[in-house]
């Protein structure tokens, strides 16, 4: 059963019990636009307790706000595989002291009253699943036709209820290629300094969606236009006007370069790649050095090291997981190494492509090149190397292990690790091929005073 069929079934069941029930929100918007909805929501005049009685096994996580999650009863199915639909009771919300949740929920029997509490007109449409009739109390269909993001009612009131809606307005405008209605835009510009009141996790998730829904450049241009960018990511806002050497970056300053790069991210890009692309040059503004002398050029000495530190601070600020942080920082730390690929020894190149999630590193480099000088020599070299080199040559079984060194009488320590590294280096370079050759090299290295540890 599809999610749509399950949502329709829930509506039918509620109606059979004498209640009103319709599809509502983003799913209706997407149906009208001919898009496949990510999920389906149902709205009804049945109270949360009544919904729970009608659908045993419902999840009451949001029941105090009139929301019940109804899972499909599928015998033997794991929880992660069960379809779920959110069922919300018609309501009006009273007060938003915490800037996110209503202080009080007043239930109503009118869907017209219910939609007035929602964020934007295009997200406040209802669909009768029996007749396919669209119910529109706020002009959402007209705004869909005109390509407009418009807050319902008083824009400042809607945004004060939940200031994350300001970022959502940007996301929807970017995703659909719409414009933000003037009074809605002015309200965002006025309230932009207050966006920091929203939890960093919610902001991270919304920014990630902007980066990965296929319209990242438009999204960040709108974040800048609305005044949100300087409060969300001041490090990115500081890229504007930071010139780059034209021989390498004919496209313009760091801001333009970054916009072009994120503009190349397709929909459904991985979040870590998207954030890595956004932050790869974050260290350039603070390391900018103007040309010195008639033959000098703009320089960004140590911008990678500085960028890694800054990206780490941003990841901590937005509460990224340790795993995602590690990958984002790796993307920032290694993006300049591709210029050295033509001169890399076989061992160095093999270690390079063995990095975790190397496909993301390669894609960032491709976007970086296409967004600046346009040369893909290093990209093509690495892409060809990966295609033509058997995996067992890139990650061969080691000819020598730590146990072999212990058997030689060596004790674990810095020299111990250095010997293992250098033996593997020789193996990857193809200068040794057997266990016996590896042992001979290890014995030589064990007494070599020049071995760096």
Backbone torsions as a table, in degrees:
resi	resn	phi	psi	omega
1	UNK	NA	135.0	178.3
2	UNK	-77.6	162.8	177.5
3	UNK	-62.6	-39.0	179.2
4	UNK	-61.1	-46.3	-179.7
5	UNK	-62.3	-37.8	179.0
6	UNK	-67.1	-41.8	178.5
7	UNK	-64.0	-41.7	177.2
8	UNK	-61.7	-39.4	179.9
9	UNK	-63.8	-39.4	177.9
10	UNK	-62.9	-45.1	177.9
11	UNK	-59.4	-43.9	-178.7
12	UNK	-62.8	-42.3	179.7
13	UNK	-63.9	-44.3	178.8
14	UNK	-62.7	-41.5	179.7
15	UNK	-66.7	-33.4	178.6
16	UNK	-67.1	-19.7	178.1
17	UNK	-94.5	5.3	176.5
18	UNK	93.7	11.8	-178.8
19	UNK	-103.2	159.9	169.9
20	UNK	-81.1	148.7	177.7
21	UNK	-161.6	131.7	179.5
22	UNK	-142.7	158.4	165.7
23	UNK	-74.6	149.9	-174.4
24	UNK	-148.4	154.1	168.6
25	UNK	86.2	-142.9	-173.9
26	UNK	-59.8	-32.0	-179.2
27	UNK	-66.2	-38.0	178.3
28	UNK	-67.6	-43.5	176.9
29	UNK	-55.6	-47.8	-176.9
30	UNK	-68.5	-35.7	177.1
31	UNK	-61.2	-44.6	179.2
32	UNK	-62.8	-37.4	-178.6
33	UNK	-81.0	-4.4	-178.6
34	UNK	76.9	22.2	178.4
35	UNK	-101.4	155.7	176.3
36	UNK	-83.0	116.5	-179.6
37	UNK	-63.6	144.4	176.9
38	UNK	-72.4	-33.4	178.0
39	UNK	-156.1	172.2	-177.8
40	UNK	-126.6	137.6	177.4
41	UNK	-120.1	146.6	178.9
42	UNK	-118.6	140.6	174.0
43	UNK	-122.3	145.2	-171.7
44	UNK	-153.9	162.8	172.9
45	UNK	-91.8	0.1	174.5
46	UNK	-69.1	135.2	178.9
47	UNK	-72.5	157.2	-178.3
48	UNK	-51.6	-42.9	179.4
49	UNK	-62.8	-36.8	178.1
50	UNK	-69.1	-38.2	176.6
51	UNK	-62.0	-41.9	179.5
52	UNK	-64.0	-37.6	178.2
53	UNK	-67.0	-40.8	-178.1
54	UNK	-71.1	-33.4	-178.0
55	UNK	-122.3	83.8	178.5
56	UNK	-57.0	142.9	-178.8
57	UNK	89.7	4.2	178.1
58	UNK	-64.5	153.5	179.7
59	UNK	-99.6	127.2	-172.2
60	UNK	-103.0	31.7	-176.1
61	UNK	-56.6	-43.2	-177.6
62	UNK	-107.9	24.3	-173.6
63	UNK	-61.3	-34.4	-177.9
64	UNK	-69.5	-15.4	174.3
65	UNK	-105.3	15.1	177.1
66	UNK	82.6	19.9	-176.0
67	UNK	-119.0	130.9	177.0
68	UNK	-129.3	136.3	176.9
69	UNK	-95.8	122.5	-179.4
70	UNK	-105.5	115.4	178.4
71	UNK	-92.3	152.5	175.9
72	UNK	-75.6	135.8	178.0
73	UNK	-82.2	99.2	179.8
74	UNK	-120.6	105.6	-177.5
75	UNK	-56.3	129.4	176.0
76	UNK	81.3	-7.3	-178.0
77	UNK	-79.2	141.8	175.9
78	UNK	-70.2	153.2	-177.8
79	UNK	-54.7	-39.3	-177.1
80	UNK	-66.9	-21.6	-177.3
81	UNK	-96.4	-5.0	-177.3
82	UNK	-83.5	136.2	175.9
83	UNK	-67.3	145.0	178.8
84	UNK	-136.4	141.3	177.1
85	UNK	-132.3	134.5	178.6
86	UNK	-84.5	127.1	179.0
87	UNK	-115.0	118.6	-176.7
88	UNK	-115.7	138.0	177.8
89	UNK	-80.7	138.9	174.2
90	UNK	-49.2	132.0	-178.9
91	UNK	-157.5	164.3	166.3
92	UNK	-121.5	142.0	-176.4
93	UNK	-101.4	139.8	-177.5
94	UNK	-119.9	115.8	174.6
95	UNK	72.8	142.7	177.0
96	UNK	-138.9	71.1	-175.1
97	UNK	-61.6	-35.5	-177.2
98	UNK	-93.0	5.7	179.1
99	UNK	68.7	19.9	177.5
100	UNK	-148.3	-50.4	-175.7
101	UNK	-105.9	144.2	176.9
102	UNK	-68.1	143.0	176.7
103	UNK	-68.4	-32.6	-179.5
104	UNK	-148.0	144.4	177.2
105	UNK	-113.3	124.9	175.3
106	UNK	-108.9	116.7	179.9
107	UNK	-74.8	150.3	-177.5
108	UNK	-139.9	161.6	177.5
109	UNK	-99.2	4.5	-174.0
110	UNK	-110.3	120.5	174.9
111	UNK	-64.5	-26.2	178.6
112	UNK	-64.3	-41.3	176.9
113	UNK	-66.1	-35.8	-175.8
114	UNK	-65.3	-44.9	-174.2
115	UNK	-69.5	-20.4	-178.9
116	UNK	-66.2	-18.4	-179.9
117	UNK	-88.6	-8.6	-175.5
118	UNK	-78.7	172.8	-169.7
119	UNK	-79.5	-60.8	-172.9
120	UNK	-124.9	152.0	-175.1
121	UNK	-57.9	-37.0	-177.0
122	UNK	-72.0	-13.7	179.1
123	UNK	-103.2	10.4	-174.5
124	UNK	-118.3	25.6	179.2
125	UNK	-92.4	147.8	178.1
126	UNK	-118.8	151.3	178.9
127	UNK	-131.1	125.2	175.3
128	UNK	-80.2	111.5	-174.6
129	UNK	-68.1	-18.4	179.5
130	UNK	-79.9	-38.5	-175.9
131	UNK	-109.9	-9.9	-174.3
132	UNK	63.1	19.1	177.1
133	UNK	-75.6	136.2	176.3
134	UNK	-92.6	128.1	175.6
135	UNK	-102.5	122.5	-175.0
136	UNK	-132.9	109.2	-178.5
137	UNK	-103.6	-3.9	-172.6
138	UNK	-129.7	9.2	179.5
139	UNK	80.4	24.3	-177.7
140	UNK	-66.4	-36.2	-178.9
141	UNK	-65.9	-39.5	178.3
142	UNK	-64.3	-39.2	179.3
143	UNK	-69.3	-33.9	174.7
144	UNK	-63.1	-44.1	179.8
145	UNK	-64.9	-37.8	-177.2
146	UNK	-84.9	-11.8	-178.0
147	UNK	70.8	53.2	-174.9
148	UNK	-127.7	135.1	170.1
149	UNK	-98.2	114.4	-175.5
150	UNK	-130.1	127.5	175.3
151	UNK	-68.2	147.2	178.2
152	UNK	-78.5	129.9	178.5
153	UNK	69.2	-137.2	-179.1
154	UNK	-79.9	115.5	-175.6
155	UNK	-57.9	-43.6	-178.6
156	UNK	-63.3	-37.5	177.8
157	UNK	-62.9	-42.8	180.0
158	UNK	-63.8	-40.0	-177.4
159	UNK	-76.4	-30.3	177.3
160	UNK	-69.6	-27.0	177.1
161	UNK	-65.4	-38.5	177.8
162	UNK	-156.1	104.1	-173.3
163	UNK	-69.9	-14.3	174.4
164	UNK	-62.7	-23.1	178.9
165	UNK	-58.7	-25.4	177.8
166	UNK	-64.4	-42.8	179.0
167	UNK	-71.8	-35.5	177.3
168	UNK	-63.5	-36.5	176.9
169	UNK	-59.5	-43.7	177.4
170	UNK	-62.3	-45.5	-177.7
171	UNK	-61.5	-46.3	-179.7
172	UNK	-64.9	-41.1	179.2
173	UNK	-62.2	-39.9	179.3
174	UNK	-70.2	-47.3	-175.2
175	UNK	-60.7	-41.8	-176.0
176	UNK	-95.9	-5.2	-177.3
177	UNK	71.5	31.4	-177.8
178	UNK	-95.6	169.6	172.4
179	UNK	-103.8	154.4	176.4
180	UNK	-91.0	124.9	-178.3
181	UNK	-55.1	139.6	-170.4
182	UNK	-51.9	-47.4	-178.0
183	UNK	-68.9	-31.5	175.4
184	UNK	-67.4	-41.8	178.2
185	UNK	-63.6	-44.6	-179.6
186	UNK	-62.2	-37.2	179.3
187	UNK	-64.8	-40.4	178.3
188	UNK	-64.4	-45.2	180.0
189	UNK	-61.2	-35.3	-179.8
190	UNK	-72.0	-38.7	-174.5
191	UNK	-96.0	-2.0	-176.8
192	UNK	-51.5	-39.8	-179.8
193	UNK	-61.3	-15.8	-177.7
194	UNK	-94.1	3.5	-177.0
195	UNK	-64.3	-24.3	179.2
196	UNK	-65.5	-10.2	178.2
197	UNK	-74.1	-15.6	-179.9
198	UNK	-81.4	145.9	179.9
199	UNK	-60.0	143.8	-177.2
200	UNK	-65.3	-30.9	178.5
201	UNK	-64.3	-43.2	179.4
202	UNK	-66.7	-39.6	177.5
203	UNK	-64.7	-43.2	178.2
204	UNK	-57.1	-47.3	-177.5
205	UNK	-64.0	-38.9	-179.6
206	UNK	-70.4	-41.2	177.4
207	UNK	-64.9	-37.3	177.6
208	UNK	-62.4	-39.9	177.4
209	UNK	-63.7	-41.6	177.6
210	UNK	-58.8	-40.4	-177.6
211	UNK	-73.4	-24.1	-169.7
212	UNK	-118.0	11.5	-180.0
213	UNK	-101.1	9.8	173.6
214	UNK	92.0	4.6	179.9
215	UNK	-139.0	44.1	-173.5
216	UNK	-64.3	-39.6	-178.7
217	UNK	-62.6	-48.8	178.4
218	UNK	-59.6	-39.1	179.6
219	UNK	-61.0	-44.2	-177.8
220	UNK	-76.8	-28.8	172.4
221	UNK	-64.2	-38.3	178.4
222	UNK	-72.5	-36.1	175.0
223	UNK	-59.3	-38.0	177.9
224	UNK	-69.9	-45.8	-178.5
225	UNK	-62.6	-37.4	-178.5
226	UNK	-78.8	-12.0	-177.5
227	UNK	87.0	2.7	-178.1
228	UNK	-76.7	-32.3	-172.1
229	UNK	-57.9	-44.1	-175.6
230	UNK	-64.9	-24.1	179.0
231	UNK	-92.8	-27.0	179.7
232	UNK	-85.2	-49.4	-176.0
233	UNK	-138.1	74.2	-179.0
234	UNK	-58.9	-27.9	-180.0
235	UNK	-65.5	-33.6	177.8
236	UNK	-76.5	-40.0	178.9
237	UNK	-59.4	-31.9	-178.7
238	UNK	-73.2	-6.6	176.8
239	UNK	-71.9	-23.1	-176.6
240	UNK	-63.0	129.2	177.5
241	UNK	82.4	-0.3	178.7
242	UNK	-85.1	103.2	-175.1
243	UNK	-67.8	157.5	177.8
244	UNK	-129.2	158.4	179.0
245	UNK	-61.9	120.6	-173.9
246	UNK	-62.8	-24.5	-179.9
247	UNK	-68.2	-23.9	177.3
248	UNK	-106.4	-27.0	-176.0
249	UNK	-132.1	72.0	179.4
250	UNK	-67.8	-12.8	-176.8
251	UNK	-73.4	-23.5	178.8
252	UNK	133.3	-153.4	-173.5
253	UNK	-75.4	-179.9	-175.7
254	UNK	-63.7	-35.9	178.9
255	UNK	-63.4	-48.5	-179.9
256	UNK	-62.6	-44.3	178.7
257	UNK	-57.9	-45.4	-179.2
258	UNK	-66.9	-40.0	177.1
259	UNK	-60.7	-43.6	179.7
260	UNK	-62.6	-40.8	-179.0
261	UNK	-64.9	-49.4	-179.5
262	UNK	-68.4	-24.9	175.3
263	UNK	-66.2	-19.7	177.7
264	UNK	-87.6	-3.9	179.3
265	UNK	-74.8	122.0	178.1
266	UNK	-75.6	163.8	174.6
267	UNK	-59.0	144.7	179.9
268	UNK	71.1	21.0	170.3
269	UNK	-61.2	153.1	178.2
270	UNK	-67.7	142.8	179.7
271	UNK	-57.3	-38.6	-177.8
272	UNK	-68.7	-39.8	176.0
273	UNK	-62.4	-44.9	-177.8
274	UNK	-60.6	-46.5	179.1
275	UNK	-69.7	-34.5	176.4
276	UNK	-62.1	-42.1	176.9
277	UNK	-63.2	-45.6	-179.4
278	UNK	-59.9	-39.5	-170.8
279	UNK	-100.2	0.3	-170.3
280	UNK	-61.0	-31.5	180.0
281	UNK	-111.1	23.4	-176.3
282	UNK	-63.7	-21.0	179.6
283	UNK	-83.7	-2.3	-177.3
284	UNK	-72.5	-46.5	-178.5
285	UNK	-53.5	-47.0	-178.7
286	UNK	-75.4	-10.3	-179.0
287	UNK	-110.5	8.6	-179.2
288	UNK	-60.3	128.9	175.1
289	UNK	-128.7	121.8	-177.7
290	UNK	-68.8	165.0	-179.9
291	UNK	-59.9	140.9	177.0
292	UNK	-113.6	113.4	179.6
293	UNK	85.7	170.4	-175.6
294	UNK	-64.9	-28.8	-178.7
295	UNK	-103.3	6.8	-178.2
296	UNK	-78.2	168.3	176.4
297	UNK	-140.2	163.2	176.1
298	UNK	-59.4	138.0	179.9
299	UNK	-129.5	154.8	175.7
300	UNK	-133.2	59.9	-176.2
301	UNK	-59.5	131.6	177.9
302	UNK	65.0	23.4	-178.7
303	UNK	-67.2	-25.9	178.3
304	UNK	-68.2	-49.6	-179.8
305	UNK	-61.6	-44.2	178.4
306	UNK	-64.4	-40.4	-180.0
307	UNK	-63.5	-38.8	178.0
308	UNK	-61.8	-43.3	178.8
309	UNK	-63.7	-43.6	-179.2
310	UNK	-67.3	-42.0	178.8
311	UNK	-62.8	-36.5	177.1
312	UNK	-63.2	-40.8	178.2
313	UNK	-65.0	-38.6	178.6
314	UNK	-66.7	-42.7	178.7
315	UNK	-62.5	-39.9	177.5
316	UNK	-67.7	-39.1	-179.7
317	UNK	-61.4	-39.3	-178.2
318	UNK	-94.8	10.8	172.7
319	UNK	60.0	42.2	174.0
320	UNK	-67.5	151.8	175.5
321	UNK	-65.6	160.0	178.8
322	UNK	-60.7	-39.2	-178.6
323	UNK	-64.8	-46.1	179.8
324	UNK	-67.2	-39.9	178.1
325	UNK	-59.3	-45.4	-179.1
326	UNK	-59.0	-42.6	-179.0
327	UNK	-70.7	-41.7	178.8
328	UNK	-60.7	-45.0	-179.9
329	UNK	-66.3	-35.4	177.4
330	UNK	-64.2	-39.0	178.1
331	UNK	-63.3	-42.2	178.2
332	UNK	-67.2	-42.6	-174.3
333	UNK	-68.2	-29.3	-171.2
334	UNK	-108.6	2.1	-171.3
335	UNK	-68.4	-22.9	179.9
336	UNK	-86.7	-9.2	-176.1
337	UNK	-71.3	-19.0	-178.4
338	UNK	-63.9	-25.5	179.2
339	UNK	-66.1	-20.5	-178.4
340	UNK	-92.3	-5.2	-175.3
341	UNK	-53.3	-45.2	-178.3
342	UNK	-60.3	-22.7	-177.4
343	UNK	-104.1	3.1	-177.1
344	UNK	-72.8	139.8	170.7
345	UNK	-66.8	158.2	177.8
346	UNK	-52.8	-42.5	-178.9
347	UNK	-63.8	-42.7	-179.2
348	UNK	-64.4	-42.7	179.8
349	UNK	-64.8	-40.5	179.1
350	UNK	-64.2	-43.9	177.5
351	UNK	-63.6	-36.3	-178.9
352	UNK	-61.8	-50.3	-176.4
353	UNK	-75.3	-9.7	177.1
354	UNK	-83.2	-1.7	179.3
355	UNK	-59.7	149.3	178.5
356	UNK	-57.4	133.6	178.4
357	UNK	51.6	49.9	-176.2
358	UNK	-62.9	-26.9	179.5
359	UNK	-57.4	-32.8	177.9
360	UNK	-70.2	-38.1	176.9
361	UNK	-62.4	-43.6	-178.1
362	UNK	-66.0	-40.4	179.6
363	UNK	-68.6	-39.0	177.0
364	UNK	-60.6	-42.5	179.4
365	UNK	-63.7	-40.7	178.7
366	UNK	-59.8	-47.7	178.9
367	UNK	-63.6	-39.1	-179.9
368	UNK	-61.9	-44.2	-178.5
369	UNK	-67.8	-46.2	-178.2
370	UNK	-67.2	-22.7	-178.6
371	UNK	-92.1	4.7	-179.8
372	UNK	-136.6	-101.0	-174.8
373	UNK	-79.2	-17.7	176.2
374	UNK	82.2	1.6	-177.6
375	UNK	-88.6	131.4	-177.3
376	UNK	-115.5	26.3	-177.5
377	UNK	-58.7	-50.9	-178.4
378	UNK	-66.7	-39.4	178.0
379	UNK	-60.0	-48.4	-178.4
380	UNK	-63.8	-38.7	179.7
381	UNK	-62.1	-48.0	-179.4
382	UNK	-67.6	-42.5	179.9
383	UNK	-60.1	-42.3	179.2
384	UNK	-68.3	-40.3	179.0
385	UNK	-60.4	-44.6	-179.7
386	UNK	-64.3	-40.0	-177.8
387	UNK	-70.1	-33.8	-173.2
388	UNK	-97.5	-14.6	-176.2
389	UNK	-97.7	120.7	178.8
390	UNK	-59.5	142.4	-179.3
391	UNK	-55.4	-33.0	-178.3
392	UNK	-70.2	-16.0	173.8
393	UNK	-87.0	-28.8	178.1
394	UNK	-77.6	-39.8	178.8
395	UNK	-125.6	67.5	-177.5
396	UNK	-73.1	155.4	172.0
397	UNK	-63.8	131.1	-175.5
398	UNK	-62.5	138.3	176.7
399	UNK	-74.9	-20.6	-176.0
400	UNK	-139.8	139.5	178.9
401	UNK	-119.7	173.5	176.5
402	UNK	-62.2	-33.7	178.2
403	UNK	-62.7	-36.7	177.7
404	UNK	-63.1	-40.3	179.9
405	UNK	-68.7	-38.3	177.8
406	UNK	-62.9	-38.9	178.7
407	UNK	-63.8	-25.3	176.4
408	UNK	-81.7	-3.5	179.2
409	UNK	94.7	10.1	179.6
410	UNK	-88.9	146.7	179.6
411	UNK	-104.7	142.9	178.5
412	UNK	-55.4	138.0	-179.4
413	UNK	170.1	-171.6	-178.6
414	UNK	-57.2	-45.6	180.0
415	UNK	-65.5	-38.6	178.1
416	UNK	-55.2	-49.6	-179.4
417	UNK	-66.4	-38.5	-178.9
418	UNK	-65.3	-37.8	178.6
419	UNK	-64.7	-46.6	179.0
420	UNK	-59.2	-42.2	-178.7
421	UNK	-64.5	-46.7	-176.6
422	UNK	-69.3	-32.5	175.5
423	UNK	-67.0	-43.6	178.3
424	UNK	-65.7	-35.9	178.0
425	UNK	-59.5	-44.3	179.0
426	UNK	-65.3	-37.8	177.9
427	UNK	-64.4	-45.0	-179.8
428	UNK	-67.2	-32.1	178.5
429	UNK	-77.4	-14.0	178.5
430	UNK	85.6	16.4	179.9
431	UNK	-88.7	-17.1	171.1
432	UNK	-130.6	151.5	-174.2
433	UNK	-136.2	-11.7	-175.6
434	UNK	-127.2	164.9	178.1
435	UNK	-62.6	-39.0	-178.6
436	UNK	-64.6	-41.2	177.7
437	UNK	-65.0	-37.1	178.8
438	UNK	-65.2	-41.1	178.4
439	UNK	-63.2	-44.0	179.8
440	UNK	-61.5	-42.8	179.2
441	UNK	-64.7	-39.8	-180.0
442	UNK	-62.5	-41.1	179.8
443	UNK	-65.1	-37.4	178.3
444	UNK	-66.9	-44.3	-179.5
445	UNK	-66.2	-29.8	-177.1
446	UNK	-63.9	-23.9	-178.5
447	UNK	-116.2	9.8	-179.3
448	UNK	-83.3	111.9	-178.7
449	UNK	-67.8	-18.1	-177.1
450	UNK	-85.8	-6.0	-177.9
451	UNK	-64.7	123.7	178.8
452	UNK	-79.1	129.3	179.1
453	UNK	-116.6	NA	NA
